[in-house]
Amino acid sequence: MHYVRAQCEGAEKALGLALSLAWILCPIIPGLYFKDLKQTLKKEQCDQALMITANVPSAKKIIVHGPDHGMGGIPSQFPVHEDTQFQQILTDSLEFFNIDENEVNNYFLTDTKTGMIHLPSSYVRDFYFFHRSFYPQLTLTKLPIEEAHLKMRQTAFAQRFIEVGKVLLTHNILKYSPANVIAQRVFFLHDELTHLPSFPRKSLETCFGMHHGPMGEQLKAMEAMHKFTWAKLMADMFEKMENAFMFADLHLFINVINGIMIMHCEDLLILRRCAATYISISMHFNTLFASQGFFLIMPTLLRCYSQRQTNRVFCGVVEFLCRQFYTLHRKPFILQMCGSIANIIDYNSSDFEINPMRVKAKYWFHLLKRMEEPQSDIDEFDILGLVPYEKPLKALDLCYKDDPNTFCVLTDALASCICVCAFAPESRRSHHMLLVMQALLPHVMRKMEEDTVTQNNSPMQVKHEIAEWTTLCVEMKALINSCDILARGPQRTFDLVGSVAERGKSFVADSPQFFDPPTNNEDENMRPYHLKEKRSTVWASGGGGSEATDQDELQKELYRRPRDTLLCLAAQFIETASPRLKELTKLSATAEHVKIPDVLDHKCHVRLGEIALSLLKIAPYDLCTMSCPGLQKYFTVVLPVTDWSIESNRSALNIILRRLDKTIAKIAKRQSIR
């Protein structure tokens, strides 16, 4: 309290040393309550220095003295907001005091009272708090760059040391609480942290760019310790929360683990702690994770996995994690993983073109193939030793109780995606599954061929590949035949059948970059689709209201996307499957009891023709539909291989050709799109 009240040089170091003693002593001091500490420290006006849950209003203004303040220079006053950083204050100060552009890099903000130099990336609200009729004061000081950087590193080290002490103090009070007050203390921490503007930001703050040079190693080690203590605190809070705890705020706490994983996933100690926490919360909050919980963690894990393929230790841990998630939750995990990757999947296989926000399809396929292997169940780093549940792990849902733990890409991953598409073909989730299959299918087909070539085309391996192709052909036929609703053409208003609308509601959860569980997005099936030639003509000519145009465009896109993706997927399958099945026919010529499957039957070709026809109907009024890859692929790949000698197929061909003739005639009449 003395050093908090009477700020002087060396106060931060003394405060850190005091906290390092306090967190060690608190387990042997009975009767420590968070509420009592909060009230006592708040009364003494030092709660912000000792508790991570302190929520103190920020200073509203700050005074900055210029380099000439010793000679009677006039200071400047700047407003402070919740998100104001010292970098903004520094920039404004340099402009106000007319500092020469060649010398701006030599000026830094220091506290007038203590002389402490502030990091430009730090937030003002974390250091200066609201007091009536009192404004904090800073000085714009000129320093040699090397000296200033060393002082900033020392300041960062001292601040991180204090933060570690505060987290450990909170963690030990919670860890050694009597059983009868644990729920009360967890609720207090949850409530305080969710109302804290700086949470989870302060738990993930890092001094980027300071881990090299003087004090670089020490600062890096202190950063790792800071993140590890936060990971331990979060793990203990999750363990002690009620199973039906407030799910609406859970993503804030899980994001702490996600952020630590992104920054320190190559530190084995932190990686082990975070991996065990992921498994624990997927079991503890099994109701949430059975429906949407994996949307909170899988994008982070898959992005890290895609970016760190050279680190076999980390990749092995992610593969082990996914295998345990599948053991615990089975199909719900697979579907949520597919949904979370749909919008961030990268179809480009080049290792020289990398987008850190996306996941390469080839690496995701490699992860799924690794999940098929028994070796992925081996716990090399005793991660399960940190999981406070019975081992070995078993399926949480009783309906999977007697099922084997084996995983197969064909019969589990692809089949589950097809099941979703068949359930509600026009829903957003169905489109996500089509995107996932479009990314996965080329790698599946290529891997089947590579395995046979590796075995020198042995008869047993050829039979095995034919069996896999048979399964895949059946699945593709089931997918195309079940999407009959996509063959429906555009109407002035979609009259949704109640069952279809209700079925779509189960899959309304989107998978954006940052998934927020409490948000319920209305499914696109619930919105009426208007396709009026008059309105489309106005849109094509650039007129009409912008709001009506945007809504019309949205409806066209929602109508186009699933049909376009399904046609691309079917063309992709035909392009690869047709030549490969011909090769397998030659390789299995001498084998007995082997039947080569048909790529697609005539019903599938008729259905694909109807889906292409539904896109052709709006193509003259929508440039995006006219140029969509699915429609192009249909005419260049699917249409030429269809067997039109079958009588039932000819009517579909006649309809497509007549519609194509009408489309070309309409294009000729519309000068704007000719």
VEXTIVO-410830 format. One record per residue (C-alpha): residue in one letter; x, y, z. Coordinates in nm, 3 decimals. Each point is the difference from the previous one (the first is absolute). Layout:
residues N
rest;c1;c2;c3
A;X;Y;Z
...
end
This chain:
residues 674
rest;c1;c2;c3
M;0.000;0.000;0.000
H;0.290;0.232;0.078
Y;0.156;-0.036;-0.344
V;-0.336;0.027;-0.176
R;-0.088;0.322;0.180
A;0.343;0.163;0.000
Q;0.132;-0.064;-0.349
C;0.374;0.040;-0.027
E;0.293;-0.145;-0.188
G;0.022;-0.377;0.056
A;-0.363;-0.029;0.118
E;-0.089;-0.254;-0.270
K;0.286;-0.231;0.095
A;-0.095;0.017;0.369
L;-0.365;-0.069;-0.083
G;0.097;-0.307;-0.204
L;0.214;-0.135;0.285
A;-0.286;0.052;0.247
L;-0.242;-0.188;-0.224
S;0.250;-0.285;-0.046
L;-0.013;-0.048;0.376
A;-0.377;0.051;0.034
W;-0.103;-0.278;-0.242
I;0.224;-0.249;0.184
L;-0.152;0.087;0.338
C;-0.368;0.010;-0.098
P;-0.055;-0.383;0.005
I;0.079;-0.011;0.375
I;-0.215;0.300;0.090
P;-0.360;-0.111;0.068
G;-0.302;0.213;-0.074
L;0.122;0.184;-0.309
Y;-0.303;0.108;-0.199
F;0.007;0.182;-0.335
K;-0.285;0.230;0.106
D;0.176;0.100;0.321
L;0.325;0.064;-0.185
K;-0.182;0.205;-0.261
Q;-0.175;0.221;0.258
T;0.312;0.048;0.215
L;0.235;0.077;-0.287
K;-0.256;0.223;-0.172
K;-0.035;0.200;0.318
E;0.376;0.046;0.005
Q;-0.003;0.085;-0.373
C;0.252;-0.268;-0.095
D;-0.222;-0.281;-0.132
Q;0.119;0.057;-0.358
A;0.359;-0.073;0.106
L;-0.072;-0.330;0.179
M;-0.305;-0.163;-0.163
I;-0.051;-0.110;-0.360
T;-0.376;0.054;0.040
A;0.026;0.370;0.095
N;-0.228;0.210;-0.219
V;0.100;0.364;0.053
P;-0.117;0.282;-0.232
S;0.267;0.146;-0.221
A;0.128;0.356;0.022
K;-0.197;0.227;-0.234
K;0.284;0.236;-0.088
I;0.377;-0.008;0.014
I;0.250;0.288;0.009
V;0.319;-0.018;-0.205
H;0.294;0.232;0.065
G;0.228;0.085;-0.288
P;0.380;-0.012;-0.014
D;0.009;0.363;0.114
H;-0.211;-0.046;0.315
G;0.299;0.088;0.220
M;0.010;0.345;-0.161
G;-0.367;0.075;0.056
G;-0.140;-0.170;-0.312
I;-0.377;-0.039;-0.027
P;-0.117;-0.364;0.030
S;-0.269;-0.159;-0.215
Q;-0.311;-0.190;0.101
F;-0.134;-0.304;-0.184
P;-0.325;-0.199;0.046
V;0.024;-0.365;0.103
H;-0.242;-0.270;-0.119
E;-0.028;-0.368;0.085
D;0.212;-0.102;-0.299
T;0.254;0.285;0.010
Q;0.361;-0.118;-0.021
F;0.315;0.193;0.086
Q;0.095;-0.011;-0.368
Q;-0.295;0.227;-0.079
I;0.093;0.241;0.280
L;0.362;-0.001;-0.120
T;-0.097;0.074;-0.360
D;-0.227;0.287;0.103
S;0.266;0.138;0.237
L;0.270;-0.002;-0.268
E;-0.230;0.195;-0.227
F;-0.107;0.246;0.273
F;0.355;0.084;0.110
N;0.127;0.026;-0.359
I;0.272;-0.262;0.034
D;0.223;-0.022;-0.307
E;-0.077;-0.301;-0.220
N;0.363;-0.113;0.010
E;-0.010;-0.025;0.381
V;-0.343;-0.153;0.066
N;0.156;-0.345;0.062
N;0.200;0.142;0.294
Y;-0.301;0.120;0.199
F;-0.191;-0.216;0.248
L;-0.274;0.046;0.259
T;0.108;-0.029;0.364
D;-0.193;0.035;0.322
T;0.075;0.341;0.146
K;-0.004;-0.130;0.359
T;0.189;-0.329;-0.024
G;0.194;0.043;-0.324
M;-0.130;-0.335;-0.127
I;0.001;-0.025;-0.379
H;-0.325;-0.123;-0.157
L;-0.020;-0.259;-0.277
P;-0.180;0.144;-0.307
S;-0.221;-0.311;-0.027
S;-0.126;0.023;0.361
Y;-0.347;0.132;0.080
V;-0.034;0.320;0.203
R;-0.292;-0.140;0.204
D;0.227;-0.275;0.142
F;0.225;0.260;0.170
Y;-0.203;0.312;0.076
F;-0.335;-0.004;0.178
F;-0.274;0.253;0.061
H;0.038;0.245;0.289
R;-0.205;0.315;0.045
S;0.184;0.321;-0.081
F;0.322;-0.190;-0.067
Y;0.154;-0.086;-0.335
P;0.306;-0.223;-0.050
Q;0.303;0.169;-0.148
L;0.250;-0.122;-0.259
T;0.314;0.153;-0.141
L;0.120;-0.016;-0.358
T;0.365;-0.091;0.056
K;0.289;-0.019;-0.244
L;0.217;-0.310;0.054
P;0.257;-0.199;-0.200
I;-0.182;-0.283;-0.178
E;0.211;-0.280;0.156
E;-0.049;0.137;0.352
A;-0.374;0.046;-0.053
H;-0.045;-0.353;-0.137
L;0.188;-0.148;0.297
K;-0.217;0.196;0.243
M;-0.314;-0.116;-0.182
R;0.112;-0.362;0.030
Q;0.065;0.048;0.371
T;-0.344;0.159;0.040
A;-0.165;-0.284;-0.193
F;0.180;-0.261;0.211
A;-0.107;0.167;0.328
Q;-0.362;0.034;-0.116
R;-0.017;-0.362;-0.115
F;0.151;-0.110;0.333
I;-0.276;0.187;0.184
E;-0.267;-0.155;-0.226
V;0.134;-0.350;0.069
G;-0.019;0.067;0.373
K;-0.360;0.123;-0.025
V;-0.108;-0.304;-0.202
L;0.175;-0.242;0.236
L;-0.158;0.173;0.301
T;-0.348;-0.045;-0.151
H;0.075;-0.357;-0.107
N;0.126;-0.110;0.342
I;-0.296;0.155;0.183
L;-0.233;-0.195;-0.234
K;0.206;-0.320;0.004
Y;0.015;-0.027;0.380
S;-0.360;0.108;0.066
P;-0.217;-0.218;0.227
A;-0.239;-0.218;-0.198
N;-0.308;0.181;0.131
V;0.103;0.341;-0.144
I;0.154;-0.106;-0.334
A;-0.318;0.059;-0.202
Q;-0.041;0.346;0.155
R;0.360;0.098;-0.082
V;-0.020;-0.129;-0.356
F;-0.320;0.198;-0.051
F;0.172;0.312;0.137
L;0.297;-0.039;-0.235
H;-0.228;-0.071;-0.295
D;-0.217;0.303;0.070
E;0.293;0.237;0.058
L;0.200;-0.110;-0.303
T;-0.294;0.015;-0.241
H;-0.065;0.361;0.104
L;0.366;0.095;-0.027
P;0.073;0.209;-0.314
S;0.359;-0.126;-0.012
F;-0.093;-0.371;0.005
P;0.116;-0.209;-0.182
R;0.236;0.259;-0.153
K;0.235;0.031;0.299
S;0.036;-0.376;0.030
L;0.138;-0.014;-0.355
E;0.207;0.319;-0.017
T;0.351;-0.065;-0.129
C;0.301;0.222;-0.061
F;0.050;-0.092;-0.364
G;0.337;0.103;-0.137
M;0.176;0.002;0.338
H;0.105;-0.364;0.020
H;0.338;0.067;-0.162
G;0.291;0.212;0.113
P;0.058;0.118;0.360
M;-0.230;-0.176;0.252
G;-0.171;-0.179;-0.291
E;0.032;-0.352;0.143
Q;-0.109;0.108;0.349
L;-0.303;0.182;-0.139
K;-0.092;-0.296;-0.220
A;0.016;-0.236;0.301
M;-0.213;0.238;0.209
E;-0.257;0.022;-0.283
A;-0.022;-0.380;-0.015
M;-0.042;-0.018;0.379
H;-0.275;0.264;-0.015
K;-0.194;-0.196;-0.264
F;0.051;-0.328;0.184
T;-0.144;0.143;0.325
W;-0.305;0.129;-0.188
A;-0.047;-0.341;-0.162
K;0.010;-0.167;0.343
L;-0.250;0.249;0.144
M;-0.241;-0.055;-0.291
A;0.037;-0.379;0.029
D;-0.086;0.010;0.372
M;-0.297;0.229;-0.062
F;-0.137;-0.231;-0.272
E;0.042;-0.302;0.227
K;-0.191;0.164;0.286
M;-0.282;0.152;-0.211
E;-0.340;-0.160;0.001
N;-0.075;-0.213;-0.306
A;-0.292;0.223;-0.095
F;0.199;0.320;0.066
M;-0.074;0.310;-0.204
F;0.095;-0.111;-0.349
A;-0.057;0.350;-0.139
D;0.327;0.124;0.155
L;0.204;-0.317;-0.027
H;0.164;0.106;-0.327
L;0.178;0.288;0.179
F;0.184;-0.246;0.225
I;0.067;-0.252;-0.278
N;0.151;0.281;-0.208
V;0.270;0.037;0.266
I;0.108;-0.360;-0.067
N;-0.030;0.056;-0.377
G;0.220;0.309;0.013
I;0.263;-0.175;0.211
M;-0.003;-0.293;-0.242
I;0.060;0.230;-0.298
M;0.297;0.174;0.164
H;0.166;-0.283;0.193
C;-0.105;-0.324;-0.171
E;0.367;-0.093;-0.050
D;0.069;0.016;0.374
L;-0.064;-0.360;0.107
L;-0.091;0.086;0.361
I;-0.267;0.252;-0.108
L;-0.114;-0.222;-0.290
R;-0.059;-0.290;0.238
R;-0.197;0.221;0.241
C;-0.219;0.147;-0.276
A;-0.063;-0.341;-0.163
A;-0.110;-0.149;0.332
T;-0.230;0.300;0.057
Y;-0.164;-0.050;-0.340
I;-0.074;-0.365;0.079
S;-0.127;0.087;0.349
I;-0.246;0.267;-0.116
S;-0.130;-0.224;-0.281
M;-0.092;-0.252;0.270
H;-0.108;0.240;0.273
F;-0.228;0.203;-0.231
N;-0.107;-0.302;-0.202
T;-0.346;0.144;-0.074
L;0.152;0.309;-0.162
F;0.267;-0.191;-0.191
A;-0.252;-0.252;-0.130
S;-0.169;0.283;-0.193
Q;0.231;0.297;-0.063
G;0.293;0.011;0.243
F;0.264;-0.115;-0.250
F;-0.064;0.311;-0.209
L;0.181;0.186;0.280
I;0.326;-0.195;-0.020
M;0.037;-0.182;-0.333
P;0.077;0.306;-0.221
T;0.294;0.085;0.228
L;0.131;-0.356;0.014
L;-0.033;-0.058;-0.375
R;0.166;0.330;-0.093
C;0.295;-0.074;0.230
Y;0.019;-0.354;-0.141
S;0.004;0.128;-0.358
Q;0.277;0.252;0.072
R;0.233;-0.228;0.198
Q;0.031;-0.313;-0.210
T;0.376;-0.010;0.059
N;-0.053;-0.036;0.376
R;-0.086;-0.366;0.038
V;-0.036;0.028;0.379
F;-0.275;0.261;-0.029
C;-0.170;-0.176;-0.293
G;0.004;-0.327;0.196
V;-0.171;0.170;0.296
V;-0.275;0.146;-0.225
E;-0.054;-0.341;-0.161
F;-0.024;-0.158;0.346
L;-0.244;0.272;0.110
C;-0.229;-0.053;-0.300
R;0.008;-0.376;0.057
Q;-0.109;0.050;0.362
F;-0.272;0.245;-0.103
Y;-0.131;-0.261;-0.244
T;0.009;-0.269;0.270
L;-0.203;0.225;0.232
H;-0.254;0.155;-0.240
R;0.018;-0.199;-0.329
K;-0.221;0.140;-0.279
P;-0.079;0.337;0.166
F;0.373;0.073;0.018
I;0.055;-0.090;-0.367
L;-0.292;0.217;-0.113
Q;0.109;0.298;0.209
M;0.358;-0.033;-0.122
C;-0.125;0.001;-0.360
G;-0.224;0.299;0.069
S;0.279;0.197;0.166
I;0.240;-0.055;-0.291
A;-0.247;0.062;-0.286
N;0.051;0.377;-0.019
I;0.376;-0.003;0.062
I;0.111;-0.291;-0.219
D;0.277;0.066;-0.253
Y;-0.018;-0.208;-0.320
N;0.349;0.109;-0.108
S;0.255;-0.277;0.063
S;0.308;0.217;-0.056
D;0.222;0.030;0.308
F;0.131;0.336;-0.124
E;-0.342;0.170;0.007
I;-0.112;0.008;0.362
N;-0.288;0.189;0.160
P;0.029;-0.026;0.381
M;-0.376;0.043;0.041
R;-0.078;-0.303;-0.218
V;0.050;-0.377;0.025
K;0.148;-0.187;-0.294
A;-0.224;-0.285;-0.115
K;0.293;-0.240;-0.045
Y;0.111;0.042;0.362
W;-0.354;-0.045;0.128
F;-0.031;-0.321;-0.203
H;0.333;-0.114;0.147
L;-0.142;0.059;0.347
L;-0.307;-0.212;-0.079
K;0.217;-0.281;-0.138
R;0.215;0.009;0.313
M;-0.316;-0.039;0.207
E;-0.059;-0.332;-0.179
E;0.329;-0.140;0.132
P;0.015;-0.175;0.341
Q;0.324;0.188;0.078
S;-0.195;0.326;0.035
D;-0.139;-0.136;0.330
I;0.347;-0.013;0.159
D;0.042;0.266;0.270
E;0.371;0.076;-0.031
F;0.000;0.297;0.240
D;-0.247;-0.129;0.261
I;-0.256;0.266;-0.086
L;-0.279;-0.211;0.148
G;0.189;0.006;0.330
L;-0.119;0.361;0.039
V;-0.362;-0.087;-0.083
P;-0.195;-0.057;0.326
Y;-0.228;-0.271;-0.142
E;0.001;-0.377;-0.025
K;0.239;-0.148;-0.256
P;-0.005;-0.136;-0.265
L;-0.250;0.243;-0.146
K;-0.333;-0.136;-0.122
A;-0.289;0.133;-0.207
L;-0.212;0.241;0.205
D;-0.323;-0.071;-0.189
L;-0.151;-0.337;0.093
C;-0.109;-0.064;-0.359
Y;0.370;-0.045;-0.092
K;0.074;-0.218;0.304
D;0.055;-0.328;-0.188
D;0.142;0.151;-0.321
P;0.368;-0.054;-0.080
N;0.237;0.297;0.028
T;0.125;-0.044;-0.357
F;-0.025;0.293;-0.240
C;-0.026;-0.004;-0.381
V;-0.002;0.302;-0.230
L;-0.236;-0.164;-0.251
T;-0.259;-0.147;0.233
D;0.017;0.256;0.279
A;0.106;0.343;-0.130
L;-0.144;-0.001;-0.355
A;-0.308;-0.201;0.095
S;-0.080;0.244;0.283
C;0.029;0.297;-0.237
I;-0.233;-0.170;-0.248
C;-0.250;-0.068;0.278
V;-0.015;0.373;0.081
C;-0.049;0.088;-0.368
A;-0.281;-0.253;-0.032
F;-0.168;0.134;0.313
A;-0.028;0.364;-0.113
P;0.153;0.052;-0.347
E;-0.064;0.376;-0.019
S;0.125;0.091;0.349
R;0.322;0.188;0.064
R;0.147;-0.298;0.181
S;-0.068;-0.222;-0.302
H;0.196;0.242;-0.218
H;0.286;-0.015;0.252
M;0.006;-0.379;-0.025
L;0.010;0.018;-0.380
L;0.299;0.236;0.024
V;0.173;-0.241;0.237
M;-0.059;-0.295;-0.232
Q;0.123;0.205;-0.295
A;0.328;0.056;0.188
L;0.028;-0.355;0.129
L;-0.103;-0.210;-0.301
P;0.307;0.057;-0.225
H;0.236;-0.103;0.280
V;-0.210;-0.307;0.083
M;0.002;-0.121;-0.362
R;0.371;0.076;-0.045
K;0.089;-0.185;0.321
M;-0.193;-0.311;-0.110
E;0.200;-0.013;-0.323
E;0.333;0.071;0.172
D;-0.052;-0.286;0.247
T;-0.052;-0.244;-0.289
V;0.304;0.126;-0.192
T;0.212;-0.024;0.317
Q;-0.098;-0.368;0.031
N;0.107;-0.058;-0.365
N;-0.364;-0.056;-0.106
S;-0.024;-0.322;0.199
P;-0.331;-0.189;-0.051
M;-0.100;0.041;0.365
Q;0.059;0.376;-0.008
V;-0.186;0.033;-0.331
K;-0.300;-0.178;0.154
H;0.021;0.228;0.302
E;0.005;0.311;-0.220
I;-0.297;-0.126;-0.203
A;-0.190;-0.052;0.326
E;0.084;0.359;0.101
W;-0.115;0.131;-0.337
T;-0.323;-0.197;0.036
T;-0.065;0.167;0.337
L;0.086;0.343;-0.139
C;-0.225;-0.044;-0.306
V;-0.291;-0.105;0.221
E;0.054;0.307;0.219
M;0.014;0.237;-0.298
K;-0.318;-0.150;-0.147
A;-0.172;0.038;0.336
L;0.114;0.363;0.023
I;-0.126;0.098;-0.346
N;-0.330;-0.186;0.029
S;-0.072;0.142;0.346
C;0.046;0.360;-0.120
D;-0.313;-0.010;-0.214
I;-0.121;0.327;0.152
L;0.292;0.178;-0.173
A;-0.155;-0.095;-0.335
R;-0.288;0.233;0.074
G;0.005;0.313;-0.213
P;-0.040;0.354;0.130
Q;-0.348;0.114;0.090
R;-0.140;0.344;0.069
T;-0.027;-0.098;0.364
F;0.136;-0.319;0.151
D;-0.284;-0.171;0.181
L;0.199;-0.195;0.254
V;-0.143;-0.324;0.119
G;-0.011;0.008;0.378
S;0.213;-0.309;0.036
V;0.280;0.140;-0.216
A;0.005;0.327;0.192
E;0.009;-0.182;0.332
R;0.271;-0.237;-0.117
G;0.218;0.294;-0.100
K;-0.026;0.148;0.351
S;0.224;-0.271;0.142
F;0.283;0.118;-0.219
V;-0.025;0.376;0.035
A;0.328;0.025;0.189
D;0.251;0.172;-0.223
S;0.376;-0.053;0.023
P;0.160;0.340;-0.036
Q;0.352;0.082;0.101
F;-0.110;0.079;0.357
F;-0.308;-0.203;0.105
D;-0.226;0.156;0.261
P;-0.230;-0.266;0.154
P;-0.285;0.222;0.124
T;-0.060;0.147;-0.345
N;-0.283;-0.164;-0.192
N;0.005;0.077;-0.372
E;-0.321;-0.047;-0.191
D;0.035;-0.273;-0.258
E;-0.010;0.110;-0.359
N;-0.288;-0.241;-0.063
M;-0.223;0.220;0.214
R;0.045;0.298;-0.231
P;-0.220;0.038;-0.309
Y;0.179;-0.003;-0.334
H;-0.120;0.250;-0.257
L;0.105;-0.030;-0.359
K;-0.184;0.255;-0.211
E;0.122;0.072;-0.348
K;-0.083;0.368;0.045
R;0.217;0.032;0.310
S;0.281;-0.201;-0.155
T;-0.007;0.228;-0.305
V;0.033;0.304;0.225
W;0.290;-0.164;0.184
A;0.179;-0.085;-0.323
S;-0.029;0.358;-0.121
G;0.134;0.139;0.329
G;-0.323;0.167;0.117
G;-0.238;-0.060;0.287
G;0.042;0.035;0.372
S;0.320;-0.132;0.150
E;-0.181;-0.183;0.280
A;-0.231;-0.187;-0.239
T;0.296;-0.079;-0.225
D;0.207;-0.139;0.290
Q;-0.289;-0.216;0.118
D;-0.060;-0.126;-0.354
E;0.370;-0.080;-0.039
L;0.002;-0.185;0.332
Q;-0.295;-0.215;-0.101
K;0.162;-0.081;-0.334
E;0.320;-0.101;0.174
L;-0.180;-0.221;0.250
Y;-0.181;-0.166;-0.288
R;0.313;-0.039;-0.215
R;0.266;-0.118;0.250
P;-0.118;-0.355;0.087
R;-0.090;-0.081;-0.362
D;0.329;0.134;-0.132
T;0.202;-0.192;0.261
L;-0.187;-0.329;-0.061
L;0.061;0.022;-0.378
C;0.372;0.072;0.061
L;0.020;-0.295;0.239
A;-0.169;-0.239;-0.247
A;0.224;0.114;-0.288
Q;0.308;-0.038;0.219
F;-0.105;-0.355;0.088
I;-0.073;-0.099;-0.362
E;0.331;0.144;-0.127
T;0.205;-0.212;0.240
A;-0.216;-0.309;0.040
S;-0.063;-0.080;-0.368
P;0.363;-0.051;-0.111
R;0.098;-0.170;0.325
L;-0.282;-0.253;-0.016
K;0.102;-0.083;-0.358
E;0.354;-0.071;0.124
L;-0.134;-0.217;0.282
T;-0.207;-0.194;-0.255
K;0.324;-0.096;-0.179
L;0.186;-0.076;0.327
S;-0.281;-0.227;0.125
A;-0.057;-0.184;-0.330
T;0.134;-0.327;0.142
A;-0.163;0.035;0.343
E;-0.317;-0.184;0.089
H;-0.313;0.134;0.171
V;0.098;0.361;-0.066
K;-0.253;0.249;-0.132
I;0.100;0.348;-0.111
P;-0.261;0.253;0.118
D;-0.166;0.255;-0.227
V;0.118;0.356;0.058
L;-0.356;0.137;0.005
D;-0.330;-0.153;-0.110
H;-0.251;0.156;-0.241
K;-0.212;0.135;0.287
C;0.296;0.204;0.124
H;0.064;0.140;-0.348
V;-0.367;0.102;-0.030
R;0.016;0.164;0.343
L;0.319;0.189;-0.089
G;-0.165;0.115;-0.321
E;-0.297;0.135;0.196
I;0.233;0.185;0.240
A;0.189;0.155;-0.293
L;-0.337;0.094;-0.152
S;-0.100;0.179;0.321
L;0.314;0.217;-0.030
L;-0.056;0.066;-0.371
K;-0.342;0.146;0.079
I;0.152;0.296;0.185
A;0.327;0.022;-0.199
P;-0.129;0.270;-0.243
Y;-0.081;0.228;0.295
D;0.310;-0.067;0.213
L;0.356;0.027;-0.127
C;0.142;-0.195;0.296
T;-0.229;-0.296;-0.072
M;0.088;0.008;-0.367
S;0.373;-0.018;0.078
C;-0.017;-0.240;0.296
P;0.248;-0.292;-0.025
G;-0.267;-0.264;0.068
L;-0.199;0.087;-0.311
Q;0.315;0.005;-0.212
K;0.114;-0.335;0.140
Y;-0.338;-0.153;-0.073
F;0.019;0.084;-0.372
T;0.370;-0.090;-0.038
V;0.022;-0.311;0.222
V;-0.338;-0.145;0.103
L;-0.208;0.052;-0.315
P;0.244;-0.172;-0.242
V;0.028;-0.320;0.209
T;-0.374;-0.047;0.058
D;-0.144;-0.298;-0.186
W;-0.277;0.161;-0.205
S;-0.086;-0.333;-0.167
I;-0.210;-0.079;0.308
E;-0.357;0.098;-0.080
S;-0.071;0.158;0.343
N;0.300;0.233;-0.035
R;-0.105;0.154;-0.331
S;-0.281;0.213;0.140
A;0.250;0.167;0.235
L;0.235;0.067;-0.294
N;-0.281;0.153;-0.206
I;-0.102;0.229;0.289
I;0.361;0.115;0.057
L;0.057;0.073;-0.369
R;-0.328;0.193;-0.027
R;0.086;0.200;0.312
L;0.351;0.066;-0.136
D;-0.154;0.129;-0.321
K;-0.229;0.234;0.196
T;0.291;0.118;0.214
I;0.212;0.089;-0.302
A;-0.295;0.183;-0.156
K;-0.054;0.202;0.320
I;0.369;0.085;0.020
A;-0.011;0.124;-0.359
K;-0.287;0.234;0.090
R;0.174;0.143;0.310
Q;0.267;0.242;-0.111
S;0.130;0.049;0.358
I;0.129;-0.357;0.032
R;0.074;-0.092;-0.364
end
